[in-house]
Amino acid sequence: MNLLKRVRINETQELQLRIDAVNLLNHPNFGDPNLNINTPNNDFGRITTAT
């Protein structure tokens, strides 16, 4: 995403103001926590997946 504003100073000169943002709306979607209380490696309540 970027925002750009051009301002003319005179006929031959121009000022450019620019803001760039990379991965602005990128966020993880976490999976459901493990609800099996009898897991062998103590994973109860841990979230192990994300998309």
Phi, psi and omega per residue, in radians:
M1 nan 2.449 3.033
N2 -2.561 2.709 3.048
L3 -2.118 2.424 -3.064
L4 -2.390 2.363 3.077
K5 -2.366 2.136 3.106
R6 -1.863 2.291 -3.134
V7 -2.155 2.143 3.130
R8 -1.430 2.191 3.141
I9 -1.529 -0.886 2.984
N10 -2.569 -2.886 -3.035
E11 -1.100 -0.530 -3.042
T12 -1.934 -0.149 -3.087
Q13 -2.085 2.536 -3.117
E14 -2.488 2.442 3.103
L15 -1.836 2.339 -3.108
Q16 -2.099 2.105 3.071
L17 -1.836 2.205 -3.028
R18 -2.428 2.394 3.068
I19 -2.206 2.187 3.108
D20 -2.005 2.440 3.073
A21 -2.348 2.195 -3.127
V22 -1.840 2.376 -3.132
N23 0.963 0.789 -3.078
L24 -1.136 -0.705 -3.092
L25 -1.839 0.262 -3.112
N26 -1.415 2.080 3.100
H27 -2.557 2.611 -3.132
P28 -1.352 2.601 2.998
N29 -1.892 1.821 -3.066
F30 -1.316 2.548 3.090
G31 -1.370 -3.113 3.132
D32 -1.345 2.594 3.093
P33 -1.228 2.707 3.111
N34 -1.279 2.099 -3.084
L35 -1.817 0.093 3.116
N36 -1.451 1.977 -3.074
I37 -1.342 -0.259 -3.090
N38 -1.742 0.577 3.126
T39 -1.344 2.482 -3.063
P40 -1.253 -0.461 -3.083
N41 -1.933 0.513 3.013
N42 1.002 0.874 3.118
D43 -1.667 0.171 -3.097
F44 -1.056 2.188 3.096
G45 1.494 -0.097 -3.137
R46 -1.458 2.499 3.046
I47 -1.757 2.025 -3.041
T48 -1.967 0.050 3.139
T49 -2.252 2.615 3.047
A50 -2.677 2.568 3.104
T51 -2.164 nan nan
